[in-house]
């Protein structure tokens, strides 16, 4: 079952303000997410939260405190290449 949710303690307005993207939206989690970063290339991530920013996404995996930045592909999958330990920093890094 697909789910769209926001991070605990955050509103959509706050996410939009910090990211600078007035069209940021929560996306459903029913999608393939792959980590292509160092030390774990090709690792599949199970998304708990997915936030969309035009062609970019931030993904918070299940059982992981990090946020992964990546590209949203036409088929809905996400390829992540960067990780942040803090959502605020990830939003500023967009």
C-alpha positions as CSV (number, residue, x, y, z in Angstrom):
1,X,0.0,0.0,0.0
2,X,1.4,3.4,-1.0
3,X,1.8,6.0,1.7
4,X,2.5,9.7,1.6
5,X,3.7,11.3,4.8
6,X,5.8,14.1,6.2
7,X,8.7,13.8,8.6
8,X,7.7,14.0,12.3
9,X,7.7,17.6,13.5
10,X,7.7,19.1,10.0
11,X,4.9,20.8,8.0
12,X,4.8,21.0,4.2
13,X,5.1,24.8,4.5
14,X,8.3,24.4,6.6
15,X,9.8,22.0,4.1
16,X,9.0,24.4,1.2
17,X,10.5,27.3,3.1
18,X,13.8,25.6,3.9
19,X,14.2,24.0,0.5
20,X,13.1,27.1,-1.4
21,X,10.8,24.9,-3.6
22,X,7.3,26.2,-3.3
23,X,6.0,23.0,-5.1
24,X,7.7,20.4,-2.9
25,X,5.3,17.5,-2.1
26,X,5.3,14.2,-0.2
27,X,5.3,11.3,-2.6
28,X,4.1,7.7,-2.1
29,X,6.6,5.2,-0.9
30,X,5.6,2.5,-3.3
31,X,8.7,2.8,-5.5
32,X,12.1,1.3,-6.1
33,X,14.9,3.3,-4.4
34,X,18.6,2.5,-5.0
35,X,21.7,3.9,-3.2
36,X,24.5,4.5,-5.7
37,X,26.8,6.2,-3.2
38,X,30.2,5.0,-1.9
39,X,30.5,1.8,0.1
40,X,27.0,0.4,-0.9
41,X,26.6,0.9,-4.6
42,X,23.4,-0.6,-5.9
43,X,21.9,-1.2,-2.4
44,X,18.1,-1.1,-2.3
45,X,16.5,1.2,0.2
46,X,13.0,0.7,1.6
47,X,11.5,4.1,1.8
48,X,9.6,5.3,4.8
49,X,9.2,8.9,3.6
50,X,9.8,10.3,0.1
51,X,9.7,14.1,-0.6
52,X,9.6,15.4,-4.2
53,X,11.3,18.5,-5.4
54,X,10.7,18.7,-9.2
55,X,13.2,16.1,-10.6
56,X,14.9,15.5,-7.2
57,X,13.8,13.5,-4.1
58,X,14.8,13.1,-0.5
59,X,14.2,9.6,0.8
60,X,14.2,8.6,4.5
61,X,14.5,4.8,4.6
62,X,12.9,2.5,7.1
63,X,15.3,1.9,10.1
64,X,17.8,4.6,9.0
65,X,18.1,8.1,10.4
66,X,19.8,9.4,7.3
67,X,18.2,11.3,4.3
68,X,19.2,10.3,0.8
69,X,19.1,12.7,-2.1
70,X,18.5,11.4,-5.6
71,X,16.9,11.7,-9.0
72,X,13.3,10.8,-9.7
73,X,13.1,8.8,-12.8
74,X,10.2,8.7,-15.3
75,X,9.2,5.2,-14.1
76,X,8.9,6.5,-10.5
77,X,12.1,4.9,-9.2
78,X,14.8,6.9,-7.4
79,X,18.5,6.7,-7.7
80,X,20.2,8.3,-4.7
81,X,23.8,9.6,-4.8
82,X,24.2,11.7,-1.6
83,X,23.3,11.2,2.1
84,X,22.7,13.6,4.9
85,X,22.3,12.9,8.6
86,X,19.9,15.9,9.1
87,X,16.8,16.8,7.1
88,X,17.4,20.5,7.4
89,X,20.9,20.1,5.8
90,X,19.4,17.8,3.1
91,X,16.8,20.4,2.3
92,X,19.4,23.2,2.1
93,X,21.5,20.9,-0.2
94,X,18.8,20.7,-2.9
